[in-house]
Protein backbone atom coordinates (compact mmCIF):
# COMPACT_ATOMS: atom_id res chain seq x y z
CA UNK A 1 0.00 0.00 0.00
CA UNK A 2 2.95 2.33 0.74
CA UNK A 3 3.84 2.58 -2.95
CA UNK A 4 0.27 3.04 -4.17
CA UNK A 5 -0.96 6.59 -4.59
CA UNK A 6 -4.62 7.60 -4.61
CA UNK A 7 -6.11 7.99 -8.07
CA UNK A 8 -6.66 11.74 -7.64
CA UNK A 9 -2.96 12.22 -6.70
CA UNK A 10 -1.88 10.33 -9.84
CA UNK A 11 -4.15 12.52 -11.97
CA UNK A 12 -2.69 15.69 -10.43
CA UNK A 13 0.87 14.41 -11.03
CA UNK A 14 0.12 13.58 -14.67
CA UNK A 15 -1.42 17.05 -15.10
CA UNK A 16 1.74 18.64 -13.64
CA UNK A 17 4.00 16.54 -15.91
CA UNK A 18 1.95 17.64 -18.94
CA UNK A 19 2.28 21.26 -17.77
CA UNK A 20 6.06 20.86 -17.50
CA UNK A 21 6.02 19.29 -20.98
CA UNK A 22 4.22 22.35 -22.43
CA UNK A 23 6.56 24.82 -20.66
CA UNK A 24 9.53 22.82 -22.00
CA UNK A 25 8.23 23.05 -25.57
CA UNK A 26 7.75 26.81 -25.23
CA UNK A 27 11.35 27.15 -23.97
CA UNK A 28 12.58 25.03 -26.88
CA UNK A 29 10.79 27.09 -29.52
CA UNK A 30 11.85 30.47 -28.13
CA UNK A 31 15.40 29.25 -27.46
CA UNK A 32 15.70 27.92 -31.02
CA UNK A 33 14.51 31.24 -32.43
CA UNK A 34 17.17 33.18 -30.51
CA UNK A 35 19.81 30.54 -31.21
CA UNK A 36 19.26 30.61 -34.98
CA UNK A 37 19.34 34.41 -35.03
CA UNK A 38 22.57 34.52 -33.02
CA UNK A 39 24.20 31.78 -35.12
CA UNK A 40 23.26 33.40 -38.44
CA UNK A 41 24.61 36.77 -37.28
CA UNK A 42 27.87 35.22 -36.08
CA UNK A 43 28.24 33.52 -39.47
CA UNK A 44 27.79 36.90 -41.17
CA UNK A 45 30.27 38.63 -38.86
CA UNK A 46 32.95 35.97 -39.34
CA UNK A 47 32.37 35.50 -43.06
CA UNK A 48 31.63 31.81 -42.52
CA UNK A 49 28.92 29.89 -44.36
CA UNK A 50 25.73 28.84 -42.59
CA UNK A 51 26.63 25.20 -43.29
CA UNK A 52 29.89 25.46 -41.31
CA UNK A 53 28.14 27.25 -38.43
CA UNK A 54 25.43 24.59 -38.50
CA UNK A 55 27.98 21.79 -38.45
CA UNK A 56 29.85 23.28 -35.48
CA UNK A 57 28.28 25.89 -33.16
CA UNK A 58 24.63 24.96 -33.78
CA UNK A 59 25.30 21.20 -33.79
CA UNK A 60 27.22 21.46 -30.52
CA UNK A 61 24.52 23.57 -28.87
CA UNK A 62 21.62 21.33 -29.92
CA UNK A 63 23.60 18.17 -29.04
CA UNK A 64 24.06 19.32 -25.44
CA UNK A 65 21.01 17.33 -24.20
CA UNK A 66 22.37 14.12 -25.78
CA UNK A 67 25.74 14.79 -24.12
CA UNK A 68 24.08 15.33 -20.72
CA UNK A 69 21.85 12.24 -20.99
CA UNK A 70 24.51 9.88 -22.38
CA UNK A 71 27.28 10.89 -19.94
CA UNK A 72 24.87 10.67 -16.99
CA UNK A 73 23.71 7.25 -18.20
CA UNK A 74 27.35 6.13 -18.57
CA UNK A 75 28.23 7.32 -15.04
CA UNK A 76 25.24 5.40 -13.68
CA UNK A 77 26.08 2.29 -15.74
CA UNK A 78 22.82 2.53 -17.75
CA UNK A 79 24.62 1.46 -20.91
CA UNK A 80 21.52 0.70 -22.95
CA UNK A 81 20.18 4.26 -22.56
CA UNK A 82 23.62 5.78 -23.36
CA UNK A 83 23.92 3.97 -26.71
CA UNK A 84 20.26 3.77 -27.73
CA UNK A 85 19.95 7.51 -27.04
CA UNK A 86 22.72 8.34 -29.53
CA UNK A 87 21.58 5.89 -32.24
CA UNK A 88 17.91 6.79 -31.77
CA UNK A 89 18.69 10.52 -31.90
CA UNK A 90 20.67 10.09 -35.13
CA UNK A 91 17.80 8.21 -36.75
CA UNK A 92 15.40 10.98 -35.72
CA UNK A 93 17.78 13.73 -36.92
CA UNK A 94 17.83 12.25 -40.41
CA UNK A 95 14.21 11.17 -40.79
CA UNK A 96 12.37 13.44 -38.38
CA UNK A 97 14.35 16.68 -38.49
CA UNK A 98 15.22 16.72 -42.21
CA UNK A 99 11.87 15.12 -43.13
CA UNK A 100 9.72 17.69 -41.31
CA UNK A 101 11.92 20.56 -42.56
CA UNK A 102 11.57 19.34 -46.15
CA UNK A 103 7.77 19.14 -45.78
CA UNK A 104 7.78 22.74 -44.48
CA UNK A 105 10.10 23.93 -47.26
CA UNK A 106 12.17 21.92 -49.79
CA UNK A 107 15.78 21.77 -48.58
CA UNK A 108 18.55 22.60 -51.08
CA UNK A 109 21.64 20.60 -50.14
CA UNK A 110 25.09 22.19 -50.45
CA UNK A 111 27.49 20.13 -52.60
CA UNK A 112 30.11 20.13 -49.82
CA UNK A 113 27.54 18.49 -47.50
CA UNK A 114 26.90 15.82 -50.16
CA UNK A 115 30.59 15.15 -50.80
CA UNK A 116 31.93 15.56 -47.25
CA UNK A 117 29.47 15.54 -44.35
CA UNK A 118 26.91 12.92 -45.41
CA UNK A 119 29.64 10.36 -46.34
CA UNK A 120 31.54 11.11 -43.09
CA UNK A 121 28.38 10.49 -41.06
CA UNK A 122 27.78 7.16 -42.84
CA UNK A 123 31.45 6.13 -42.55
CA UNK A 124 31.38 6.90 -38.81
CA UNK A 125 28.39 4.59 -38.26
CA UNK A 126 30.02 1.76 -40.26
CA UNK A 127 33.29 2.26 -38.37
CA UNK A 128 31.47 2.14 -35.01
CA UNK A 129 29.70 -1.04 -36.11
CA UNK A 130 32.99 -2.71 -37.11
CA UNK A 131 34.89 -1.57 -34.01
CA UNK A 132 32.23 -2.74 -31.59
CA UNK A 133 30.78 -5.89 -33.14
CA UNK A 134 33.38 -7.21 -35.61
CA UNK A 135 33.75 -10.52 -33.75
CA UNK A 136 30.06 -11.36 -33.99
CA UNK A 137 29.57 -9.92 -37.48
CA UNK A 138 32.36 -11.91 -39.11
CA UNK A 139 31.78 -15.11 -37.14
CA UNK A 140 28.16 -15.30 -38.26
CA UNK A 141 27.06 -16.15 -34.71
CA UNK A 142 24.82 -13.14 -34.14
CA UNK A 143 21.65 -15.07 -34.97
CA UNK A 144 22.18 -17.22 -31.89
CA UNK A 145 22.22 -14.27 -29.49
CA UNK A 146 19.16 -13.10 -27.60
CA UNK A 147 18.14 -9.48 -28.11
CA UNK A 148 19.39 -8.56 -24.62
CA UNK A 149 22.79 -10.33 -24.87
CA UNK A 150 25.90 -8.21 -25.45
CA UNK A 151 27.47 -8.84 -28.84
CA UNK A 152 30.26 -6.29 -28.41
CA UNK A 153 31.16 -3.11 -26.58
CA UNK A 154 32.27 0.48 -27.10
CA UNK A 155 35.48 0.29 -25.06
CA UNK A 156 38.00 3.00 -24.19
CA UNK A 157 40.20 2.18 -27.21
CA UNK A 158 37.21 2.67 -29.51
CA UNK A 159 36.28 5.89 -27.72
CA UNK A 160 39.86 7.15 -28.18
CA UNK A 161 39.68 6.46 -31.93
CA UNK A 162 36.31 8.24 -32.18
CA UNK A 163 37.56 11.31 -30.28
CA UNK A 164 40.75 11.59 -32.37
CA UNK A 165 38.76 11.35 -35.61
CA UNK A 166 36.33 13.95 -34.28
CA UNK A 167 39.19 16.36 -33.55
CA UNK A 168 40.53 15.83 -37.10
CA UNK A 169 37.06 16.56 -38.52
CA UNK A 170 36.72 19.82 -36.57
CA UNK A 171 40.22 20.94 -37.59
CA UNK A 172 39.33 20.19 -41.21
CA UNK A 173 36.14 22.29 -40.95
CA UNK A 174 38.15 25.20 -39.49
CA UNK A 175 40.66 24.88 -42.35
CA UNK A 176 37.80 24.84 -44.89
CA UNK A 177 36.17 27.91 -43.31
CA UNK A 178 39.44 29.87 -43.49
CA UNK A 179 40.15 28.77 -47.05
CA UNK A 180 36.67 29.57 -48.37
CA UNK A 181 35.31 32.65 -46.57
CA UNK A 182 31.67 33.50 -47.26
CA UNK A 183 31.79 37.28 -47.39
CA UNK A 184 28.51 39.00 -48.19
CA UNK A 185 28.99 42.77 -48.67
CA UNK A 186 25.23 43.38 -48.30
CA UNK A 187 24.96 41.57 -44.96
CA UNK A 188 24.77 43.95 -42.02
CA UNK A 189 27.21 43.12 -39.24
CA UNK A 190 25.93 43.00 -35.67
CA UNK A 191 27.90 43.61 -32.44
CA UNK A 192 29.53 40.31 -31.50
CA UNK A 193 28.50 40.71 -27.84
CA UNK A 194 24.85 40.88 -28.88
CA UNK A 195 25.25 37.78 -31.09
CA UNK A 196 26.91 35.80 -28.31
CA UNK A 197 24.22 36.88 -25.83
CA UNK A 198 21.48 35.68 -28.19
CA UNK A 199 23.40 32.43 -28.61
CA UNK A 200 23.83 31.97 -24.86
CA UNK A 201 20.20 32.71 -23.98
CA UNK A 202 19.10 30.42 -26.82
CA UNK A 203 21.29 27.54 -25.60
CA UNK A 204 20.04 27.92 -22.01
CA UNK A 205 16.40 27.87 -23.12
CA UNK A 206 17.01 24.96 -25.52
CA UNK A 207 18.79 22.82 -22.91
CA UNK A 208 16.37 23.76 -20.13
CA UNK A 209 13.34 23.18 -22.34
CA UNK A 210 14.78 19.91 -23.63
CA UNK A 211 15.45 18.63 -20.12
CA UNK A 212 11.93 19.61 -19.02
CA UNK A 213 10.44 17.76 -21.99
CA UNK A 214 12.57 14.65 -21.45
CA UNK A 215 11.88 14.56 -17.68
CA UNK A 216 8.13 14.93 -18.04
CA UNK A 217 7.93 12.56 -21.03
CA UNK A 218 9.85 9.85 -19.14
CA UNK A 219 7.50 10.20 -16.17
CA UNK A 220 4.43 10.01 -18.40
CA UNK A 221 5.91 7.03 -20.32
CA UNK A 222 6.69 5.15 -17.10
CA UNK A 223 3.17 5.86 -15.88
CA UNK A 224 1.92 3.96 -18.94
CA UNK A 225 4.36 1.06 -18.38
CA UNK A 226 7.12 1.59 -20.98
CA UNK A 227 10.46 -0.20 -20.37
CA UNK A 228 13.76 1.66 -19.81
CA UNK A 229 15.29 0.41 -23.09
CA UNK A 230 12.24 1.46 -25.09
CA UNK A 231 12.19 4.83 -23.30
CA UNK A 232 15.86 5.31 -24.22
CA UNK A 233 15.34 4.57 -27.91
CA UNK A 234 12.10 6.50 -28.34
CA UNK A 235 11.11 9.02 -25.65
CA UNK A 236 14.62 10.05 -24.55
CA UNK A 237 16.02 9.98 -28.09
CA UNK A 238 13.07 12.00 -29.38
CA UNK A 239 13.22 14.38 -26.42
CA UNK A 240 16.94 15.07 -26.69
CA UNK A 241 16.55 15.57 -30.45
CA UNK A 242 13.83 18.19 -30.04
CA UNK A 243 16.43 21.01 -30.03
CA UNK A 244 17.68 19.83 -33.44
CA UNK A 245 14.11 19.57 -34.73
CA UNK A 246 12.91 22.95 -33.48
CA UNK A 247 16.17 24.74 -34.38
CA UNK A 248 16.19 23.28 -37.91
CA UNK A 249 12.49 24.04 -38.44
CA UNK A 250 13.01 27.65 -37.34
CA UNK A 251 16.14 27.90 -39.54
CA UNK A 252 14.28 26.50 -42.56
CA UNK A 253 11.39 28.91 -41.96
CA UNK A 254 13.85 31.83 -41.83
CA UNK A 255 15.44 30.68 -45.10
CA UNK A 256 18.67 29.47 -43.41
CA UNK A 257 18.49 26.04 -45.08
CA UNK A 258 22.26 25.42 -44.94
CA UNK A 259 22.14 25.97 -41.19
CA UNK A 260 19.20 23.54 -40.88
CA UNK A 261 20.99 20.76 -42.79
CA UNK A 262 24.32 21.43 -41.10
CA UNK A 263 22.61 21.23 -37.71
CA UNK A 264 21.08 17.80 -38.38
CA UNK A 265 24.16 16.21 -40.01
CA UNK A 266 26.59 17.94 -37.64
CA UNK A 267 24.59 16.72 -34.63
CA UNK A 268 24.82 13.14 -35.94
CA UNK A 269 28.59 13.44 -36.25
CA UNK A 270 28.84 15.03 -32.78
CA UNK A 271 26.65 12.27 -31.31
CA UNK A 272 28.61 9.37 -32.80
CA UNK A 273 32.15 10.65 -32.39
CA UNK A 274 32.16 13.14 -29.50
CA UNK A 275 29.24 12.20 -27.24
CA UNK A 276 29.60 8.43 -27.61
CA UNK A 277 33.38 8.83 -27.34
CA UNK A 278 33.11 10.79 -24.07
CA UNK A 279 30.44 8.45 -22.65
CA UNK A 280 32.39 5.26 -23.39
CA UNK A 281 35.61 6.82 -22.08
CA UNK A 282 33.83 7.33 -18.75
CA UNK A 283 32.40 3.79 -18.75
CA UNK A 284 32.63 1.15 -21.54
CA UNK A 285 29.23 0.61 -23.14
CA UNK A 286 27.87 -2.83 -23.96
CA UNK A 287 26.22 -3.36 -27.35
CA UNK A 288 23.26 -5.75 -27.42
CA UNK A 289 21.45 -7.22 -30.41
CA UNK A 290 18.81 -4.48 -30.38
CA UNK A 291 21.49 -1.77 -30.61
CA UNK A 292 23.32 -3.73 -33.33
CA UNK A 293 20.07 -3.90 -35.31
CA UNK A 294 19.52 -0.15 -34.82
CA UNK A 295 23.02 0.62 -36.15
CA UNK A 296 22.23 -1.33 -39.33
CA UNK A 297 18.96 0.61 -39.61
CA UNK A 298 20.84 3.90 -39.14
CA UNK A 299 23.26 3.00 -41.96
CA UNK A 300 20.38 2.15 -44.30
CA UNK A 301 18.53 5.36 -43.42
CA UNK A 302 21.71 7.41 -43.92
CA UNK A 303 22.22 5.96 -47.40
CA UNK A 304 18.54 6.57 -48.27
CA UNK A 305 18.79 10.21 -47.13
CA UNK A 306 21.98 10.71 -49.15
CA UNK A 307 20.25 9.31 -52.26
CA UNK A 308 17.26 11.64 -51.73
CA UNK A 309 19.59 14.63 -51.28
CA UNK A 310 21.72 13.71 -54.33
CA UNK A 311 18.95 13.16 -56.90
CA UNK A 312 18.09 16.83 -57.43
CA UNK A 313 20.54 18.47 -54.98
CA UNK A 314 17.61 18.98 -52.59
CA UNK A 315 15.21 17.09 -50.35
CA UNK A 316 11.69 17.77 -51.63
CA UNK A 317 8.33 17.67 -49.84
CA UNK A 318 7.45 14.18 -51.13
CA UNK A 319 10.82 12.79 -50.02
CA UNK A 320 10.36 14.53 -46.66
CA UNK A 321 6.97 12.84 -46.23
CA UNK A 322 8.52 9.44 -47.06
CA UNK A 323 11.26 10.05 -44.45
CA UNK A 324 8.70 10.89 -41.74
CA UNK A 325 6.70 7.75 -42.59
CA UNK A 326 9.85 5.61 -42.42
CA UNK A 327 10.58 7.10 -38.99
CA UNK A 328 7.06 6.23 -37.82
CA UNK A 329 7.58 2.66 -39.07
CA UNK A 330 10.91 2.45 -37.22
CA UNK A 331 9.25 3.57 -33.95
CA UNK A 332 6.53 0.94 -34.39
CA UNK A 333 9.23 -1.70 -35.02
CA UNK A 334 11.10 -0.62 -31.86
CA UNK A 335 7.90 -0.90 -29.79
CA UNK A 336 6.89 -4.30 -31.16
CA UNK A 337 10.24 -6.15 -31.11
C-alpha positions as CSV (number, residue, x, y, z in Angstrom):
1,X,0.0,0.0,0.0
2,X,2.9,2.3,0.7
3,X,3.8,2.6,-2.9
4,X,0.3,3.0,-4.2
5,X,-1.0,6.6,-4.6
6,X,-4.6,7.6,-4.6
7,X,-6.1,8.0,-8.1
8,X,-6.7,11.7,-7.6
9,X,-3.0,12.2,-6.7
10,X,-1.9,10.3,-9.8
11,X,-4.1,12.5,-12.0
12,X,-2.7,15.7,-10.4
13,X,0.9,14.4,-11.0
14,X,0.1,13.6,-14.7
15,X,-1.4,17.1,-15.1
16,X,1.7,18.6,-13.6
17,X,4.0,16.5,-15.9
18,X,1.9,17.6,-18.9
19,X,2.3,21.3,-17.8
20,X,6.1,20.9,-17.5
21,X,6.0,19.3,-21.0
22,X,4.2,22.4,-22.4
23,X,6.6,24.8,-20.7
24,X,9.5,22.8,-22.0
25,X,8.2,23.0,-25.6
26,X,7.8,26.8,-25.2
27,X,11.4,27.1,-24.0
28,X,12.6,25.0,-26.9
29,X,10.8,27.1,-29.5
30,X,11.9,30.5,-28.1
31,X,15.4,29.3,-27.5
32,X,15.7,27.9,-31.0
33,X,14.5,31.2,-32.4
34,X,17.2,33.2,-30.5
35,X,19.8,30.5,-31.2
36,X,19.3,30.6,-35.0
37,X,19.3,34.4,-35.0
38,X,22.6,34.5,-33.0
39,X,24.2,31.8,-35.1
40,X,23.3,33.4,-38.4
41,X,24.6,36.8,-37.3
42,X,27.9,35.2,-36.1
43,X,28.2,33.5,-39.5
44,X,27.8,36.9,-41.2
45,X,30.3,38.6,-38.9
46,X,32.9,36.0,-39.3
47,X,32.4,35.5,-43.1
48,X,31.6,31.8,-42.5
49,X,28.9,29.9,-44.4
50,X,25.7,28.8,-42.6
51,X,26.6,25.2,-43.3
52,X,29.9,25.5,-41.3
53,X,28.1,27.3,-38.4
54,X,25.4,24.6,-38.5
55,X,28.0,21.8,-38.4
56,X,29.8,23.3,-35.5
57,X,28.3,25.9,-33.2
58,X,24.6,25.0,-33.8
59,X,25.3,21.2,-33.8
60,X,27.2,21.5,-30.5
61,X,24.5,23.6,-28.9
62,X,21.6,21.3,-29.9
63,X,23.6,18.2,-29.0
64,X,24.1,19.3,-25.4
65,X,21.0,17.3,-24.2
66,X,22.4,14.1,-25.8
67,X,25.7,14.8,-24.1
68,X,24.1,15.3,-20.7
69,X,21.9,12.2,-21.0
70,X,24.5,9.9,-22.4
71,X,27.3,10.9,-19.9
72,X,24.9,10.7,-17.0
73,X,23.7,7.2,-18.2
74,X,27.4,6.1,-18.6
75,X,28.2,7.3,-15.0
76,X,25.2,5.4,-13.7
77,X,26.1,2.3,-15.7
78,X,22.8,2.5,-17.7
79,X,24.6,1.5,-20.9
80,X,21.5,0.7,-22.9
81,X,20.2,4.3,-22.6
82,X,23.6,5.8,-23.4
83,X,23.9,4.0,-26.7
84,X,20.3,3.8,-27.7
85,X,19.9,7.5,-27.0
86,X,22.7,8.3,-29.5
87,X,21.6,5.9,-32.2
88,X,17.9,6.8,-31.8
89,X,18.7,10.5,-31.9
90,X,20.7,10.1,-35.1
91,X,17.8,8.2,-36.7
92,X,15.4,11.0,-35.7
93,X,17.8,13.7,-36.9
94,X,17.8,12.2,-40.4
95,X,14.2,11.2,-40.8
96,X,12.4,13.4,-38.4
97,X,14.4,16.7,-38.5
98,X,15.2,16.7,-42.2
99,X,11.9,15.1,-43.1
100,X,9.7,17.7,-41.3
101,X,11.9,20.6,-42.6
102,X,11.6,19.3,-46.2
103,X,7.8,19.1,-45.8
104,X,7.8,22.7,-44.5
105,X,10.1,23.9,-47.3
106,X,12.2,21.9,-49.8
107,X,15.8,21.8,-48.6
108,X,18.5,22.6,-51.1
109,X,21.6,20.6,-50.1
110,X,25.1,22.2,-50.5
111,X,27.5,20.1,-52.6
112,X,30.1,20.1,-49.8
113,X,27.5,18.5,-47.5
114,X,26.9,15.8,-50.2
115,X,30.6,15.2,-50.8
116,X,31.9,15.6,-47.2
117,X,29.5,15.5,-44.3
118,X,26.9,12.9,-45.4
119,X,29.6,10.4,-46.3
120,X,31.5,11.1,-43.1
121,X,28.4,10.5,-41.1
122,X,27.8,7.2,-42.8
123,X,31.4,6.1,-42.5
124,X,31.4,6.9,-38.8
125,X,28.4,4.6,-38.3
126,X,30.0,1.8,-40.3
127,X,33.3,2.3,-38.4
128,X,31.5,2.1,-35.0
129,X,29.7,-1.0,-36.1
130,X,33.0,-2.7,-37.1
131,X,34.9,-1.6,-34.0
132,X,32.2,-2.7,-31.6
133,X,30.8,-5.9,-33.1
134,X,33.4,-7.2,-35.6
135,X,33.8,-10.5,-33.7
136,X,30.1,-11.4,-34.0
137,X,29.6,-9.9,-37.5
138,X,32.4,-11.9,-39.1
139,X,31.8,-15.1,-37.1
140,X,28.2,-15.3,-38.3
141,X,27.1,-16.1,-34.7
142,X,24.8,-13.1,-34.1
143,X,21.7,-15.1,-35.0
144,X,22.2,-17.2,-31.9
145,X,22.2,-14.3,-29.5
146,X,19.2,-13.1,-27.6
147,X,18.1,-9.5,-28.1
148,X,19.4,-8.6,-24.6
149,X,22.8,-10.3,-24.9
150,X,25.9,-8.2,-25.4
151,X,27.5,-8.8,-28.8
152,X,30.3,-6.3,-28.4
153,X,31.2,-3.1,-26.6
154,X,32.3,0.5,-27.1
155,X,35.5,0.3,-25.1
156,X,38.0,3.0,-24.2
157,X,40.2,2.2,-27.2
158,X,37.2,2.7,-29.5
159,X,36.3,5.9,-27.7
160,X,39.9,7.2,-28.2
161,X,39.7,6.5,-31.9
162,X,36.3,8.2,-32.2
163,X,37.6,11.3,-30.3
164,X,40.7,11.6,-32.4
165,X,38.8,11.3,-35.6
166,X,36.3,14.0,-34.3
167,X,39.2,16.4,-33.6
168,X,40.5,15.8,-37.1
169,X,37.1,16.6,-38.5
170,X,36.7,19.8,-36.6
171,X,40.2,20.9,-37.6
172,X,39.3,20.2,-41.2
173,X,36.1,22.3,-40.9
174,X,38.2,25.2,-39.5
175,X,40.7,24.9,-42.3
176,X,37.8,24.8,-44.9
177,X,36.2,27.9,-43.3
178,X,39.4,29.9,-43.5
179,X,40.2,28.8,-47.0
180,X,36.7,29.6,-48.4
181,X,35.3,32.7,-46.6
182,X,31.7,33.5,-47.3
183,X,31.8,37.3,-47.4
184,X,28.5,39.0,-48.2
185,X,29.0,42.8,-48.7
186,X,25.2,43.4,-48.3
187,X,25.0,41.6,-45.0
188,X,24.8,43.9,-42.0
189,X,27.2,43.1,-39.2
190,X,25.9,43.0,-35.7
191,X,27.9,43.6,-32.4
192,X,29.5,40.3,-31.5
193,X,28.5,40.7,-27.8
194,X,24.9,40.9,-28.9
195,X,25.2,37.8,-31.1
196,X,26.9,35.8,-28.3
197,X,24.2,36.9,-25.8
198,X,21.5,35.7,-28.2
199,X,23.4,32.4,-28.6
200,X,23.8,32.0,-24.9
201,X,20.2,32.7,-24.0
202,X,19.1,30.4,-26.8
203,X,21.3,27.5,-25.6
204,X,20.0,27.9,-22.0
205,X,16.4,27.9,-23.1
206,X,17.0,25.0,-25.5
207,X,18.8,22.8,-22.9
208,X,16.4,23.8,-20.1
209,X,13.3,23.2,-22.3
210,X,14.8,19.9,-23.6
211,X,15.5,18.6,-20.1
212,X,11.9,19.6,-19.0
213,X,10.4,17.8,-22.0
214,X,12.6,14.6,-21.4
215,X,11.9,14.6,-17.7
216,X,8.1,14.9,-18.0
217,X,7.9,12.6,-21.0
218,X,9.8,9.8,-19.1
219,X,7.5,10.2,-16.2
220,X,4.4,10.0,-18.4
221,X,5.9,7.0,-20.3
222,X,6.7,5.1,-17.1
223,X,3.2,5.9,-15.9
224,X,1.9,4.0,-18.9
225,X,4.4,1.1,-18.4
226,X,7.1,1.6,-21.0
227,X,10.5,-0.2,-20.4
228,X,13.8,1.7,-19.8
229,X,15.3,0.4,-23.1
230,X,12.2,1.5,-25.1
231,X,12.2,4.8,-23.3
232,X,15.9,5.3,-24.2
233,X,15.3,4.6,-27.9
234,X,12.1,6.5,-28.3
235,X,11.1,9.0,-25.7
236,X,14.6,10.0,-24.5
237,X,16.0,10.0,-28.1
238,X,13.1,12.0,-29.4
239,X,13.2,14.4,-26.4
240,X,16.9,15.1,-26.7
241,X,16.5,15.6,-30.5
242,X,13.8,18.2,-30.0
243,X,16.4,21.0,-30.0
244,X,17.7,19.8,-33.4
245,X,14.1,19.6,-34.7
246,X,12.9,22.9,-33.5
247,X,16.2,24.7,-34.4
248,X,16.2,23.3,-37.9
249,X,12.5,24.0,-38.4
250,X,13.0,27.6,-37.3
251,X,16.1,27.9,-39.5
252,X,14.3,26.5,-42.6
253,X,11.4,28.9,-42.0
254,X,13.9,31.8,-41.8
255,X,15.4,30.7,-45.1
256,X,18.7,29.5,-43.4
257,X,18.5,26.0,-45.1
258,X,22.3,25.4,-44.9
259,X,22.1,26.0,-41.2
260,X,19.2,23.5,-40.9
261,X,21.0,20.8,-42.8
262,X,24.3,21.4,-41.1
263,X,22.6,21.2,-37.7
264,X,21.1,17.8,-38.4
265,X,24.2,16.2,-40.0
266,X,26.6,17.9,-37.6
267,X,24.6,16.7,-34.6
268,X,24.8,13.1,-35.9
269,X,28.6,13.4,-36.3
270,X,28.8,15.0,-32.8
271,X,26.6,12.3,-31.3
272,X,28.6,9.4,-32.8
273,X,32.1,10.7,-32.4
274,X,32.2,13.1,-29.5
275,X,29.2,12.2,-27.2
276,X,29.6,8.4,-27.6
277,X,33.4,8.8,-27.3
278,X,33.1,10.8,-24.1
279,X,30.4,8.4,-22.6
280,X,32.4,5.3,-23.4
281,X,35.6,6.8,-22.1
282,X,33.8,7.3,-18.8
283,X,32.4,3.8,-18.7
284,X,32.6,1.2,-21.5
285,X,29.2,0.6,-23.1
286,X,27.9,-2.8,-24.0
287,X,26.2,-3.4,-27.4
288,X,23.3,-5.7,-27.4
289,X,21.5,-7.2,-30.4
290,X,18.8,-4.5,-30.4
291,X,21.5,-1.8,-30.6
292,X,23.3,-3.7,-33.3
293,X,20.1,-3.9,-35.3
294,X,19.5,-0.2,-34.8
295,X,23.0,0.6,-36.2
296,X,22.2,-1.3,-39.3
297,X,19.0,0.6,-39.6
298,X,20.8,3.9,-39.1
299,X,23.3,3.0,-42.0
300,X,20.4,2.1,-44.3
301,X,18.5,5.4,-43.4
302,X,21.7,7.4,-43.9
303,X,22.2,6.0,-47.4
304,X,18.5,6.6,-48.3
305,X,18.8,10.2,-47.1
306,X,22.0,10.7,-49.2
307,X,20.3,9.3,-52.3
308,X,17.3,11.6,-51.7
309,X,19.6,14.6,-51.3
310,X,21.7,13.7,-54.3
311,X,19.0,13.2,-56.9
312,X,18.1,16.8,-57.4
313,X,20.5,18.5,-55.0
314,X,17.6,19.0,-52.6
315,X,15.2,17.1,-50.4
316,X,11.7,17.8,-51.6
317,X,8.3,17.7,-49.8
318,X,7.4,14.2,-51.1
319,X,10.8,12.8,-50.0
320,X,10.4,14.5,-46.7
321,X,7.0,12.8,-46.2
322,X,8.5,9.4,-47.1
323,X,11.3,10.0,-44.4
324,X,8.7,10.9,-41.7
325,X,6.7,7.8,-42.6
326,X,9.9,5.6,-42.4
327,X,10.6,7.1,-39.0
328,X,7.1,6.2,-37.8
329,X,7.6,2.7,-39.1
330,X,10.9,2.4,-37.2
331,X,9.2,3.6,-34.0
332,X,6.5,0.9,-34.4
333,X,9.2,-1.7,-35.0
334,X,11.1,-0.6,-31.9
335,X,7.9,-0.9,-29.8
336,X,6.9,-4.3,-31.2
337,X,10.2,-6.2,-31.1
